[in-house]
Every structure is written in C-alpha cells, then in structure tokens.
Amino acid sequence: MLPRLPWLERIEQAWERRPIVWLSGVRRVGKTTLARMLPGIRYLNCDLPSVRRMLADPELFLEGLAPGTRLVLDEVHRLEAPSELLKLVADTRPDLRVLATGSSTLAATRRFRDTLTGRKAPVHLTPVLWRECRATPGLADLDRRLLHGGLPEPLLAARKDPEFFAEWTDSFYARDIQALFGIRRREGFLALLRLLLRWSGGLVDYTRLASESELSRPTVKAHVEAMAIAHAVHLLRPFHGGGSREIVSRPKCYAFDTGFVTYERGWDTLREEDRGVLWEHLVLDELRFACPDDVLHYWRDKAGHEVDFVIRRGRGRVDAVECKIDPDRLNTRPLLAFRRLHPEGENYVVVPKADPPYRIRAGGLVLTVCEPRHVPPARNAMA
C-alpha cells in the first residue's frame, strides 16, 4: 500500500482552516484508500442503503456524534440531500471534521456551490506524484511510472494490463459523464477522449478535434469542459502581458494520467524522445499540488519559443519552469525570449533526480536545477 503522506498532510492542513474538506479526483485514483488512512476516523460509505437511511435525518445523526469526531462521507453525492448535511456540520457542529469524497467536482460545483461557500476546503487528489514514487521502495523507476501511470492499481501491478484502461474508460463514461452530465453520444465522446489522450500536452485545436471525432465544434467544446470538470483533462491557459508577439488565447490540454496516454498511443516501451512530454505531465501534477490552478500557465510566442510552465508570483514576478530529463540538453533560447518580456522571477529546470537542488549559469541566465517537489508553492496553494 502506498503511504500517500503528502496527501494526508494536505487534508490535515485543510481541516485546520475549514470543518469540511472536499476530496475529489478521477475514478480509482485512491480517494477511499486515502480516506481510510486518516487516523481516528469514522468511515461511512454513502453508496450503501443502510448508510443513506442513517443519514436521512441529518440533525438526529449529528446529535449522536461525540465532540471532535472525524467523519469520512465517501461518495457523499449519493445522499438525497448532501448539501443539507454538510451545511449543518459547518453551521452547528464546527467541532467536527468531515472529509467528503466524490468522483467528480460536479457535485461540488452544481449542488454545493451556494450552500458551502466559505465552509469547505477543496483537495484535488492527483495520480501518484513523482515525490511519492521517489519515497517508496520499488517505485522510483521513471519509465515504469510513465508507462503504467499513477493510478495505484496499474502502478503497483507487475505488468501493464490493457483491460484495466479499457474498463476504466467505460466506467468513467457511464458513471461520471453519462450520469452526471447527461451526454448520450457514447462513441463520439470516447472518440474525442482518445484524441485528447493521443495529443496530450499539445495546443487545443477545436476545429481539428471536431473534424476527427465527427462532432460539431460547440459539442467538442462542451465535452472538453465536461472532461475538465471531471478531472480527466486539464486546460492550461497561456501567460501573456508582454506585447502582441505572445499567444493569448489557445490553451494546452493535458490528460490526467500518463498511463492512459501511453495506452492510447500504443506504447509498451519508451524511446528517448517519448519521455519528454510524459515528464511534463508529472511535473504539472506536482505544480498543481503546490500551486492553485489560476497561477499556472504556459508561455509561447508567435516565433515558436515556448516555456513549459509559468507561475505567477505577484508584483510582476513570474517563475519559468522548463521540464527536462537531461538538464544538459536544455535550449535556453525560449527562456531568453521569455525573460526579455518578463524579466522578474526565478528560472527552474525540473528533472527527475536532483537532490539537493543546484544552480547553474547558461545562456546568460541563472537556473535552478531541481526535482518538481523543490519548486516553491505559490500563494493560496492551500485554498
């Protein structure tokens, strides 16, 4: 079993600020296992009819809880009135600590948005972070993590099982997409998902996606939005503000897990040129662990210079993050183009192994070579 220590600490820190923590993440990312690792918790599975009957009268249920109870409500959106129960916890029993889980953030945004404003702290559980692999004996093999992905079951499996990925995709559509979003055209949706997996890490081209998936452009945009809400993809917006030479509107799209990317691309082994874009996915997960999404961007200009990730730090400072398997192969021209427009901030070259971090000079720039976990967190990282 994976220890998941960074996530346990994240939940405990969130409970210090709010009585309710909303733990979201894709199906089988390990939410239930993580919740059960918390010390001193009372665990309730809201998928069970007996649990739903127990919680049908929220006031009566809360009256029976001892002061300071730490309660897990797994799959809380299965309750008839989940927002009523959680609002009562926040308003009448601030001594309690509740962890509520769900496969999609849709429940949090549609059903809980108004009633729980200011009462809950969200935590988005990503696939297993590279820092977790590095700290776990037997998992610090980069190619294995890139090929198998970061969902605990395939990551820990002796071999990569195509049936797992196919079954997960069917379940994701049926339980997260069809049930929660009402999307009925299964083949069109899954064709679009497969395209996004194959093209993960690239700029979004809605017109091309519509043509390849045989869906209308508005439908493609709506489906991509649904996938983003359900955590299957992440849209990374461009950073700009230095003039007309910068890309200002087209997002990049990253799939949630490298295992699904390699499965859809048909990769059973990795060539040297395959690792770069997959490593970007792992770095993005680490950055999203440390920083709120609204400060994370990529940068690109119309001459084709591109910086993998940019972190807004405030007061005109922006950090640049370049992802490299081998730091000796860094091309500094994109960073130099970026720094001519945005001179203030730190420059990071993020690599799989660099402990402790160290600094180098290259192309007239000072660069910090480090692992993803060493990039400092940004403001509101715990918000």
Steps between C-alpha positions, in 0.01 A plus 500: 500500500626848411546723807362818327656713774493834309125462454433407862687814603303704247167383646611569857611851400168561324310390812684767697326762285160348426280236668424339162753376246375404155728230354454461126682309231445260214361154552743254667760765575498381863257731684344225713836346590639842591195581713535175693865585578399801710545423870198488730232529231150361480451381142157494330446378143205694362456245221346266762121524554549449875725805518257711298220401742723595795563844353142568389445714813818712513417678827439175684817349359715798600357501852639151550858588409753555775686834508800507269387206286691462172250373244552372144199513268614302197302562176299765684313604185304174529305649793156649440599838648880508540527878509250518788708262711829676428353845560368383837846373590659833417234712671406295807794265569823687422679261737457218248735430213343352186670367188253468213603319183364474147621388158426835338501861608160538336328427829708769667435761232136437415336372817726644771623827351272740686444317828866419569667821389765583761429179689708241313861461388546311172779247450552352153670159521725446199654171386802399708750784506862452399605601853292207629670261257843628604414437866357149448737202459455335162314790336783743422520373141407788271416288194270280708316804637468653154379178334271363771369838610421614852172330589601268784373175347691511168800668662542215747420226247782277375405568138291754313151358445311649201172370644531734798521809279211388276280416801583830670402694187163323477433560870605865475253560220211314664537625858662841468403631159166348403359501852619845605504693172232320300727453196337227291723461194743248642704431187550866417602582857746212526647581158568852625652369824733272304611793283578710808703213647700462180560874469550564871740784571421686178302810413124452479364521144122478531446504124732205442354312798151550357608369161681195638225405749211579261343728760401864461742762628259619777452138607876446517541807720218384730646149525851631576352720774324195648827304495677788674234517772532124549882533524566288189685787330654826614492811284810715552451861396773709334681770693522837330540868567823581324369613164340385176758228433357265764234230461205624705204265454574137407530266801712188520322181599657240729338165571476404865736202491800383299387137512193585291710709261744213436212251476323704233824561311577128507831535685625195693854634521636854490746644254720789606282751313180371669595592854501879470128570460411226751737657754313829451184325625671395824642846554157656443348274767769610747444867415125463545567342840705805601315781321139600426398447140442869437872583533623222268545565128719420203664766279546511125571772246419520132860417409452156659695554823331316785547465877339187644349658811478849647404579862364844582646614832352850521644852465614427147709196594454182298699180538589298191506119518663287232459120518801292403605140541860610439583859607804501269263504203325823600451753221506842665365696202133474607587610853700795368206605279267474798730697730535784251126560550470389864835557673400447865486151648686174556594246233465129576618198303296214646652153467416156644798485737682799651524478877613745622417766239787696348544815293672544164563777249390445139439746218545794736230368737524360853305173517404279794513130412266309730234234539134610464444492878765768546311770306363731772121501550304802383247713682169338592643155439288378788187695403 
